[in-house]
């Protein structure tokens, strides 16, 4: 069968590539065409547009790049129309993908499946109307989502979390600490991982503060997880007065050998927890106190990090809005490093969270359901 996939950022590229491999295992004649990235391209098929040409976040960047976004939408629509796939599989990236779902369903009348649904449980619950109209099936990766969608009279399948798959696959061929340090010319000192996001805007907003915090802890060596698709020059501009190094394509080895991490909110917080690395979740948002007020009164969830959302309680500190400051991040980091009871409590929370996720195999479960439904 012919599959058309749309992923608009680095994490979507990773999870879509694993789904594609699983689809190949289920369907020996699988053909792929997609908007995505290098990982998807490594599986096979035709890359139509790379996600680094599509990843715009926030009102102002979207407005400034509106012409490019609309051009990408038109390109994608025309390409799907020509390709006539058996199914279109959308991977997260809601602003773009829900518009594509409407086009595919209303104009081409093709099946639309959604893998890694948008987080409408946090806000924009009105989007459930679009799901009902334009999406045939949703494959959820968060254990609390089926109950949420059920309250809105929409059934979804929880297939497990693909980060479990990715981490488990890496751990089968994980490198030892000595080898990791030697190959990357690092000191034999405890590592402070800085995971500042996958977009230029996130890096610009978060990394400078992270580096200032790291400078307060000279007993640690700060290592930045270089995001895929980001030019090394984006990092160099912040490193003039820092001893930190940037490692590209090695986020998992970095987390494996880190003592502690500063992490922006997103999939990285979950991956850090799965590697059992204590962390401070810190995310710059313009607006300070106003942002915290809006979050408390207008969002439908008490947390921003996947770790806390899945655990259903505060396992890690979330320093965003008015709480995002060099002082507060440094104080939390110090507590993790020097308060053994606090550190142990966080690690116990990770274990509880991991139990709720279940077992690896999300990609294969999703692929099996997709192929079964298409064939039946």
Buried (B, 14 or more C-beta within 10 A) or exposed (E): BBBBBBBBBBBBBBBBBBBBBBBBEBBEEBBBBBBBBBBBBEBEBEBBBBBBBBBBBBEEBEEEBEEEBEEBBEEBBEBBEEBEBBBBBBBBBBEBBBBBBBBBBEEBEBBBBBBBBBBBBBBBEEBBEBBEEBBBBBBBBBBBBBEBBEEBEBEBBBBBBBBBBBBEEBEEEBBEBEEBBEEBEBEEEBBBBBBBBBBBBBBBBBBBBBBBBBBEBEEBBBBBBBBBBBEEEBBEEBBEEBEBBBBEEBBBBBBBBBBBBBBBBBBBBBBBBBBEBBBBBBBBBEEBEEBBEBBEEEBEBEBBBBBBBBBBEEBBBBBBBBBBBBEBBBBBBEBBBEEEEBBEEBBEBBEEBBEEBBEBBBBBBBBBBBBEEBEE
